[in-house]
Amino acid sequence: MTKTNRVLTVLIFILLLTTLVFIWGNSLQSVPDSQERSIGVMEKITPLLEVFVGKGNVTDHIVRKLAHFVEFGALGCELALLAVLRKRVRLQSVVNCLFAGLAVAVIDETIQIFSDRGSQVSDVWLDFSGAVTGIVFVLLIHLLVLAIRRKNRHAK
């Protein structure tokens, strides 16, 4: 592993830990604090979301579900980036990334039980879908980069 890859691996690992703190920290918030935060975000992103759901159709529920998907999408990207940087893109690595995304989602919903917010299986599926999307996104880019490199090598 090159020095650059080691540094990038450490940075992605730190980003991954930060994402976990963010995800699980949000789950520790009380219902009123969480709702207040969601409404604040909703006010900022409503114009963008209205393009997709129509004017006046943006709700707190949509913003919360989108937040679940996006934060777990970021987690999935980070997990896959670690595999790519460590040059371990194999079936087992992908399965490990998927399992980690699912485990974080289950832990996230479990935390919500203890913060009196309740837990939903549908949120686990939504979180896992976000993680899968992030993992697939990074792996597709990785495959594209490899294909371009191969093509350039053969062209020379």
Buried (B, 14 or more C-beta within 10 A) or exposed (E): EEEEEEEBBEEBBEBBEEBBEEBBEBBEBEEEEBEEBBEEBBEEBBEEBEEEEEEEEBBEEBBBBBBBBEBBBBBBBBBBBBBBBBEEBEEEBBEBBBEBBBEBBBBBBEBBEEBEBEBEEEBBEBBBBBBBBBBBBBBEBBEEEEEEEEEEEEEE
